[in-house]
């Protein structure tokens, strides 16, 4: 058994829209595992969401993100012309700010090589070897990541104190 990789993640603001929210864009208090998995796939330049089936993720919050609301334009489909003004709807959306967490990545059950854990390590050791596109974000595409780094077990000892 290979030790899991531990990542520290700091995101200034993010939205993880609750699936059942209708008029009010509520956000989950923690990043959903699927969102974290997608961010990790983007980090390593992977576009096939099934490639690393079997990877295990654990998320531990280091902060209690503050929630605020913004008013933004959302798109509906009242008119077949997508750009028609009828399709623009003002909507409140919750945003979490100051999100800090740890992510453990364990690849013992993955059947593919290199594993996601190995590819993440490679992405940090040799970023020039990763072919990816776009910016790295968590949640919506305008919510960029401030810090993503690998940390050791020693880092955890400092967090617990």
Biotite code that builds the C-alpha atoms (Angstrom):
import biotite.structure as struc

atoms = struc.array([
    struc.Atom([0.000, 0.000, 0.000], chain_id="A", res_id=1, res_name="UNK", atom_name="CA", element="C"),
    struc.Atom([1.418, 3.339, -1.104], chain_id="A", res_id=2, res_name="UNK", atom_name="CA", element="C"),
    struc.Atom([0.854, 6.305, 1.200], chain_id="A", res_id=3, res_name="UNK", atom_name="CA", element="C"),
    struc.Atom([-1.805, 8.714, -0.038], chain_id="A", res_id=4, res_name="UNK", atom_name="CA", element="C"),
    struc.Atom([-0.784, 12.016, -1.550], chain_id="A", res_id=5, res_name="UNK", atom_name="CA", element="C"),
    struc.Atom([-1.925, 15.009, 0.519], chain_id="A", res_id=6, res_name="UNK", atom_name="CA", element="C"),
    struc.Atom([-2.767, 18.307, -1.167], chain_id="A", res_id=7, res_name="UNK", atom_name="CA", element="C"),
    struc.Atom([-3.415, 21.704, 0.395], chain_id="A", res_id=8, res_name="UNK", atom_name="CA", element="C"),
    struc.Atom([-6.031, 23.756, -1.468], chain_id="A", res_id=9, res_name="UNK", atom_name="CA", element="C"),
    struc.Atom([-6.839, 27.459, -0.996], chain_id="A", res_id=10, res_name="UNK", atom_name="CA", element="C"),
    struc.Atom([-9.642, 29.027, -3.053], chain_id="A", res_id=11, res_name="UNK", atom_name="CA", element="C"),
    struc.Atom([-10.616, 32.683, -2.424], chain_id="A", res_id=12, res_name="UNK", atom_name="CA", element="C"),
    struc.Atom([-14.230, 32.126, -3.494], chain_id="A", res_id=13, res_name="UNK", atom_name="CA", element="C"),
    struc.Atom([-16.221, 29.246, -4.939], chain_id="A", res_id=14, res_name="UNK", atom_name="CA", element="C"),
    struc.Atom([-19.741, 28.073, -5.648], chain_id="A", res_id=15, res_name="UNK", atom_name="CA", element="C"),
    struc.Atom([-20.861, 24.449, -5.527], chain_id="A", res_id=16, res_name="UNK", atom_name="CA", element="C"),
    struc.Atom([-24.450, 24.817, -6.633], chain_id="A", res_id=17, res_name="UNK", atom_name="CA", element="C"),
    struc.Atom([-26.857, 22.527, -4.820], chain_id="A", res_id=18, res_name="UNK", atom_name="CA", element="C"),
    struc.Atom([-28.597, 20.306, -7.359], chain_id="A", res_id=19, res_name="UNK", atom_name="CA", element="C"),
    struc.Atom([-32.084, 20.910, -5.969], chain_id="A", res_id=20, res_name="UNK", atom_name="CA", element="C"),
    struc.Atom([-31.774, 24.717, -5.714], chain_id="A", res_id=21, res_name="UNK", atom_name="CA", element="C"),
    struc.Atom([-34.139, 26.524, -8.089], chain_id="A", res_id=22, res_name="UNK", atom_name="CA", element="C"),
    struc.Atom([-34.562, 30.291, -7.800], chain_id="A", res_id=23, res_name="UNK", atom_name="CA", element="C"),
    struc.Atom([-31.825, 30.811, -5.228], chain_id="A", res_id=24, res_name="UNK", atom_name="CA", element="C"),
    struc.Atom([-28.425, 29.404, -6.214], chain_id="A", res_id=25, res_name="UNK", atom_name="CA", element="C"),
    struc.Atom([-27.495, 27.828, -2.873], chain_id="A", res_id=26, res_name="UNK", atom_name="CA", element="C"),
    struc.Atom([-24.029, 26.366, -2.455], chain_id="A", res_id=27, res_name="UNK", atom_name="CA", element="C"),
    struc.Atom([-22.839, 23.264, -0.652], chain_id="A", res_id=28, res_name="UNK", atom_name="CA", element="C"),
    struc.Atom([-20.633, 24.099, 2.374], chain_id="A", res_id=29, res_name="UNK", atom_name="CA", element="C"),
    struc.Atom([-17.795, 21.836, 1.171], chain_id="A", res_id=30, res_name="UNK", atom_name="CA", element="C"),
    struc.Atom([-16.564, 21.008, -2.324], chain_id="A", res_id=31, res_name="UNK", atom_name="CA", element="C"),
    struc.Atom([-18.306, 17.874, -3.628], chain_id="A", res_id=32, res_name="UNK", atom_name="CA", element="C"),
    struc.Atom([-15.964, 14.941, -4.354], chain_id="A", res_id=33, res_name="UNK", atom_name="CA", element="C"),
    struc.Atom([-16.918, 15.016, -8.054], chain_id="A", res_id=34, res_name="UNK", atom_name="CA", element="C"),
    struc.Atom([-15.848, 18.677, -8.259], chain_id="A", res_id=35, res_name="UNK", atom_name="CA", element="C"),
    struc.Atom([-12.511, 17.898, -6.577], chain_id="A", res_id=36, res_name="UNK", atom_name="CA", element="C"),
    struc.Atom([-12.006, 14.901, -8.887], chain_id="A", res_id=37, res_name="UNK", atom_name="CA", element="C"),
    struc.Atom([-12.663, 17.107, -11.938], chain_id="A", res_id=38, res_name="UNK", atom_name="CA", element="C"),
    struc.Atom([-10.158, 19.681, -10.692], chain_id="A", res_id=39, res_name="UNK", atom_name="CA", element="C"),
    struc.Atom([-7.529, 16.943, -10.252], chain_id="A", res_id=40, res_name="UNK", atom_name="CA", element="C"),
    struc.Atom([-8.192, 15.601, -13.755], chain_id="A", res_id=41, res_name="UNK", atom_name="CA", element="C"),
    struc.Atom([-7.734, 19.129, -15.106], chain_id="A", res_id=42, res_name="UNK", atom_name="CA", element="C"),
    struc.Atom([-4.482, 19.456, -13.149], chain_id="A", res_id=43, res_name="UNK", atom_name="CA", element="C"),
    struc.Atom([-2.994, 16.421, -14.896], chain_id="A", res_id=44, res_name="UNK", atom_name="CA", element="C"),
    struc.Atom([-4.514, 17.194, -18.305], chain_id="A", res_id=45, res_name="UNK", atom_name="CA", element="C"),
    struc.Atom([-6.969, 14.282, -18.398], chain_id="A", res_id=46, res_name="UNK", atom_name="CA", element="C"),
    struc.Atom([-10.228, 14.655, -20.339], chain_id="A", res_id=47, res_name="UNK", atom_name="CA", element="C"),
    struc.Atom([-11.622, 11.122, -19.819], chain_id="A", res_id=48, res_name="UNK", atom_name="CA", element="C"),
    struc.Atom([-13.604, 11.193, -16.551], chain_id="A", res_id=49, res_name="UNK", atom_name="CA", element="C"),
    struc.Atom([-13.572, 7.376, -16.367], chain_id="A", res_id=50, res_name="UNK", atom_name="CA", element="C"),
    struc.Atom([-9.803, 6.964, -16.701], chain_id="A", res_id=51, res_name="UNK", atom_name="CA", element="C"),
    struc.Atom([-9.075, 6.915, -12.979], chain_id="A", res_id=52, res_name="UNK", atom_name="CA", element="C"),
    struc.Atom([-12.050, 4.941, -11.692], chain_id="A", res_id=53, res_name="UNK", atom_name="CA", element="C"),
    struc.Atom([-11.159, 3.455, -8.315], chain_id="A", res_id=54, res_name="UNK", atom_name="CA", element="C"),
    struc.Atom([-9.224, 6.465, -7.009], chain_id="A", res_id=55, res_name="UNK", atom_name="CA", element="C"),
    struc.Atom([-10.184, 7.372, -3.457], chain_id="A", res_id=56, res_name="UNK", atom_name="CA", element="C"),
    struc.Atom([-10.485, 10.969, -2.262], chain_id="A", res_id=57, res_name="UNK", atom_name="CA", element="C"),
    struc.Atom([-10.899, 12.380, 1.237], chain_id="A", res_id=58, res_name="UNK", atom_name="CA", element="C"),
    struc.Atom([-11.535, 16.054, 1.956], chain_id="A", res_id=59, res_name="UNK", atom_name="CA", element="C"),
    struc.Atom([-10.939, 17.806, 5.283], chain_id="A", res_id=60, res_name="UNK", atom_name="CA", element="C"),
    struc.Atom([-11.921, 21.432, 5.730], chain_id="A", res_id=61, res_name="UNK", atom_name="CA", element="C"),
    struc.Atom([-9.355, 23.733, 7.357], chain_id="A", res_id=62, res_name="UNK", atom_name="CA", element="C"),
    struc.Atom([-11.613, 26.777, 7.321], chain_id="A", res_id=63, res_name="UNK", atom_name="CA", element="C"),
    struc.Atom([-15.264, 27.619, 7.800], chain_id="A", res_id=64, res_name="UNK", atom_name="CA", element="C"),
    struc.Atom([-15.983, 29.482, 4.574], chain_id="A", res_id=65, res_name="UNK", atom_name="CA", element="C"),
    struc.Atom([-18.166, 32.560, 4.887], chain_id="A", res_id=66, res_name="UNK", atom_name="CA", element="C"),
    struc.Atom([-21.254, 32.693, 2.694], chain_id="A", res_id=67, res_name="UNK", atom_name="CA", element="C"),
    struc.Atom([-22.412, 35.778, 0.858], chain_id="A", res_id=68, res_name="UNK", atom_name="CA", element="C"),
    struc.Atom([-24.925, 36.441, -1.888], chain_id="A", res_id=69, res_name="UNK", atom_name="CA", element="C"),
    struc.Atom([-24.549, 38.109, -5.235], chain_id="A", res_id=70, res_name="UNK", atom_name="CA", element="C"),
    struc.Atom([-27.065, 38.997, -7.901], chain_id="A", res_id=71, res_name="UNK", atom_name="CA", element="C"),
    struc.Atom([-26.072, 37.661, -11.280], chain_id="A", res_id=72, res_name="UNK", atom_name="CA", element="C"),
    struc.Atom([-27.534, 37.003, -14.675], chain_id="A", res_id=73, res_name="UNK", atom_name="CA", element="C"),
    struc.Atom([-28.596, 33.433, -15.327], chain_id="A", res_id=74, res_name="UNK", atom_name="CA", element="C"),
    struc.Atom([-29.812, 32.015, -18.613], chain_id="A", res_id=75, res_name="UNK", atom_name="CA", element="C"),
    struc.Atom([-33.189, 30.401, -19.092], chain_id="A", res_id=76, res_name="UNK", atom_name="CA", element="C"),
    struc.Atom([-34.806, 29.108, -22.267], chain_id="A", res_id=77, res_name="UNK", atom_name="CA", element="C"),
    struc.Atom([-38.084, 30.967, -22.709], chain_id="A", res_id=78, res_name="UNK", atom_name="CA", element="C"),
    struc.Atom([-37.218, 31.923, -26.288], chain_id="A", res_id=79, res_name="UNK", atom_name="CA", element="C"),
    struc.Atom([-35.566, 29.723, -28.935], chain_id="A", res_id=80, res_name="UNK", atom_name="CA", element="C"),
    struc.Atom([-33.154, 32.556, -29.772], chain_id="A", res_id=81, res_name="UNK", atom_name="CA", element="C"),
    struc.Atom([-30.515, 32.049, -27.051], chain_id="A", res_id=82, res_name="UNK", atom_name="CA", element="C"),
    struc.Atom([-29.460, 35.728, -27.086], chain_id="A", res_id=83, res_name="UNK", atom_name="CA", element="C"),
    struc.Atom([-33.037, 36.998, -26.667], chain_id="A", res_id=84, res_name="UNK", atom_name="CA", element="C"),
    struc.Atom([-33.429, 39.264, -23.575], chain_id="A", res_id=85, res_name="UNK", atom_name="CA", element="C"),
    struc.Atom([-36.297, 37.053, -22.318], chain_id="A", res_id=86, res_name="UNK", atom_name="CA", element="C"),
    struc.Atom([-33.720, 34.358, -21.615], chain_id="A", res_id=87, res_name="UNK", atom_name="CA", element="C"),
    struc.Atom([-31.755, 36.505, -19.142], chain_id="A", res_id=88, res_name="UNK", atom_name="CA", element="C"),
    struc.Atom([-32.999, 36.082, -15.575], chain_id="A", res_id=89, res_name="UNK", atom_name="CA", element="C"),
    struc.Atom([-31.602, 37.880, -12.498], chain_id="A", res_id=90, res_name="UNK", atom_name="CA", element="C"),
    struc.Atom([-30.859, 35.355, -9.770], chain_id="A", res_id=91, res_name="UNK", atom_name="CA", element="C"),
    struc.Atom([-29.269, 35.390, -6.343], chain_id="A", res_id=92, res_name="UNK", atom_name="CA", element="C"),
    struc.Atom([-26.338, 33.061, -5.883], chain_id="A", res_id=93, res_name="UNK", atom_name="CA", element="C"),
    struc.Atom([-24.482, 32.069, -2.727], chain_id="A", res_id=94, res_name="UNK", atom_name="CA", element="C"),
    struc.Atom([-20.710, 32.232, -2.766], chain_id="A", res_id=95, res_name="UNK", atom_name="CA", element="C"),
    struc.Atom([-18.335, 30.713, -0.221], chain_id="A", res_id=96, res_name="UNK", atom_name="CA", element="C"),
    struc.Atom([-15.193, 32.677, 0.497], chain_id="A", res_id=97, res_name="UNK", atom_name="CA", element="C"),
    struc.Atom([-11.890, 31.705, 2.115], chain_id="A", res_id=98, res_name="UNK", atom_name="CA", element="C"),
    struc.Atom([-12.127, 27.982, 1.409], chain_id="A", res_id=99, res_name="UNK", atom_name="CA", element="C"),
    struc.Atom([-9.116, 26.042, 2.647], chain_id="A", res_id=100, res_name="UNK", atom_name="CA", element="C"),
    struc.Atom([-8.958, 22.259, 2.770], chain_id="A", res_id=101, res_name="UNK", atom_name="CA", element="C"),
    struc.Atom([-6.768, 19.184, 2.573], chain_id="A", res_id=102, res_name="UNK", atom_name="CA", element="C"),
    struc.Atom([-7.319, 16.481, -0.035], chain_id="A", res_id=103, res_name="UNK", atom_name="CA", element="C"),
    struc.Atom([-6.002, 12.934, 0.303], chain_id="A", res_id=104, res_name="UNK", atom_name="CA", element="C"),
    struc.Atom([-5.574, 10.995, -2.950], chain_id="A", res_id=105, res_name="UNK", atom_name="CA", element="C"),
    struc.Atom([-5.165, 7.218, -2.733], chain_id="A", res_id=106, res_name="UNK", atom_name="CA", element="C"),
    struc.Atom([-4.854, 5.100, -5.868], chain_id="A", res_id=107, res_name="UNK", atom_name="CA", element="C"),
    struc.Atom([-4.535, 1.557, -4.479], chain_id="A", res_id=108, res_name="UNK", atom_name="CA", element="C"),
    struc.Atom([-7.721, 0.386, -6.256], chain_id="A", res_id=109, res_name="UNK", atom_name="CA", element="C"),
    struc.Atom([-6.950, 1.934, -9.647], chain_id="A", res_id=110, res_name="UNK", atom_name="CA", element="C"),
    struc.Atom([-6.317, -0.487, -12.485], chain_id="A", res_id=111, res_name="UNK", atom_name="CA", element="C"),
    struc.Atom([-4.686, 2.042, -14.848], chain_id="A", res_id=112, res_name="UNK", atom_name="CA", element="C"),
    struc.Atom([-1.035, 3.102, -14.833], chain_id="A", res_id=113, res_name="UNK", atom_name="CA", element="C"),
    struc.Atom([0.185, 5.658, -14.164], chain_id="A", res_id=114, res_name="UNK", atom_name="CA", element="C"),
    struc.Atom([-2.342, 6.204, -11.391], chain_id="A", res_id=115, res_name="UNK", atom_name="CA", element="C"),
    struc.Atom([-3.927, 9.576, -10.663], chain_id="A", res_id=116, res_name="UNK", atom_name="CA", element="C"),
    struc.Atom([-1.747, 9.859, -7.554], chain_id="A", res_id=117, res_name="UNK", atom_name="CA", element="C"),
    struc.Atom([1.389, 9.323, -9.676], chain_id="A", res_id=118, res_name="UNK", atom_name="CA", element="C"),
    struc.Atom([0.194, 11.762, -12.351], chain_id="A", res_id=119, res_name="UNK", atom_name="CA", element="C"),
    struc.Atom([-0.457, 14.475, -9.745], chain_id="A", res_id=120, res_name="UNK", atom_name="CA", element="C"),
    struc.Atom([3.044, 14.004, -8.333], chain_id="A", res_id=121, res_name="UNK", atom_name="CA", element="C"),
    struc.Atom([4.453, 14.169, -11.868], chain_id="A", res_id=122, res_name="UNK", atom_name="CA", element="C"),
    struc.Atom([2.463, 17.359, -12.583], chain_id="A", res_id=123, res_name="UNK", atom_name="CA", element="C"),
    struc.Atom([4.144, 19.058, -9.606], chain_id="A", res_id=124, res_name="UNK", atom_name="CA", element="C"),
    struc.Atom([7.620, 17.638, -10.304], chain_id="A", res_id=125, res_name="UNK", atom_name="CA", element="C"),
    struc.Atom([7.558, 18.262, -14.080], chain_id="A", res_id=126, res_name="UNK", atom_name="CA", element="C"),
    struc.Atom([4.794, 20.718, -15.018], chain_id="A", res_id=127, res_name="UNK", atom_name="CA", element="C"),
    struc.Atom([6.307, 21.082, -18.493], chain_id="A", res_id=128, res_name="UNK", atom_name="CA", element="C"),
    struc.Atom([5.300, 17.454, -19.259], chain_id="A", res_id=129, res_name="UNK", atom_name="CA", element="C"),
    struc.Atom([1.589, 18.058, -18.613], chain_id="A", res_id=130, res_name="UNK", atom_name="CA", element="C"),
    struc.Atom([-0.546, 18.939, -21.616], chain_id="A", res_id=131, res_name="UNK", atom_name="CA", element="C"),
    struc.Atom([-3.589, 20.733, -20.306], chain_id="A", res_id=132, res_name="UNK", atom_name="CA", element="C"),
    struc.Atom([-5.739, 23.655, -21.347], chain_id="A", res_id=133, res_name="UNK", atom_name="CA", element="C"),
    struc.Atom([-7.428, 26.504, -19.527], chain_id="A", res_id=134, res_name="UNK", atom_name="CA", element="C"),
    struc.Atom([-6.973, 27.713, -15.974], chain_id="A", res_id=135, res_name="UNK", atom_name="CA", element="C"),
    struc.Atom([-7.187, 25.533, -12.906], chain_id="A", res_id=136, res_name="UNK", atom_name="CA", element="C"),
    struc.Atom([-10.404, 26.202, -10.989], chain_id="A", res_id=137, res_name="UNK", atom_name="CA", element="C"),
    struc.Atom([-12.709, 24.598, -8.453], chain_id="A", res_id=138, res_name="UNK", atom_name="CA", element="C"),
    struc.Atom([-16.431, 24.895, -9.049], chain_id="A", res_id=139, res_name="UNK", atom_name="CA", element="C"),
    struc.Atom([-17.311, 27.408, -11.744], chain_id="A", res_id=140, res_name="UNK", atom_name="CA", element="C"),
    struc.Atom([-14.746, 28.432, -14.344], chain_id="A", res_id=141, res_name="UNK", atom_name="CA", element="C"),
    struc.Atom([-14.267, 31.956, -12.951], chain_id="A", res_id=142, res_name="UNK", atom_name="CA", element="C"),
    struc.Atom([-13.342, 30.677, -9.478], chain_id="A", res_id=143, res_name="UNK", atom_name="CA", element="C"),
    struc.Atom([-9.607, 30.249, -9.763], chain_id="A", res_id=144, res_name="UNK", atom_name="CA", element="C"),
    struc.Atom([-7.415, 28.429, -7.280], chain_id="A", res_id=145, res_name="UNK", atom_name="CA", element="C"),
    struc.Atom([-5.023, 30.547, -5.233], chain_id="A", res_id=146, res_name="UNK", atom_name="CA", element="C"),
    struc.Atom([-2.842, 27.720, -3.891], chain_id="A", res_id=147, res_name="UNK", atom_name="CA", element="C"),
    struc.Atom([-2.579, 24.005, -4.611], chain_id="A", res_id=148, res_name="UNK", atom_name="CA", element="C"),
    struc.Atom([0.463, 22.247, -3.218], chain_id="A", res_id=149, res_name="UNK", atom_name="CA", element="C"),
    struc.Atom([1.589, 18.853, -1.969], chain_id="A", res_id=150, res_name="UNK", atom_name="CA", element="C"),
    struc.Atom([2.073, 18.689, 1.785], chain_id="A", res_id=151, res_name="UNK", atom_name="CA", element="C"),
    struc.Atom([3.615, 16.047, 4.023], chain_id="A", res_id=152, res_name="UNK", atom_name="CA", element="C"),
    struc.Atom([2.467, 14.296, 7.184], chain_id="A", res_id=153, res_name="UNK", atom_name="CA", element="C"),
    struc.Atom([4.638, 16.828, 9.077], chain_id="A", res_id=154, res_name="UNK", atom_name="CA", element="C"),
    struc.Atom([2.384, 19.607, 7.749], chain_id="A", res_id=155, res_name="UNK", atom_name="CA", element="C"),
    struc.Atom([-0.578, 17.857, 9.366], chain_id="A", res_id=156, res_name="UNK", atom_name="CA", element="C"),
    struc.Atom([1.106, 17.911, 12.773], chain_id="A", res_id=157, res_name="UNK", atom_name="CA", element="C"),
    struc.Atom([1.259, 21.715, 12.569], chain_id="A", res_id=158, res_name="UNK", atom_name="CA", element="C"),
    struc.Atom([-2.408, 21.911, 11.533], chain_id="A", res_id=159, res_name="UNK", atom_name="CA", element="C"),
    struc.Atom([-3.577, 19.808, 14.497], chain_id="A", res_id=160, res_name="UNK", atom_name="CA", element="C"),
    struc.Atom([-1.971, 22.135, 17.045], chain_id="A", res_id=161, res_name="UNK", atom_name="CA", element="C"),
])
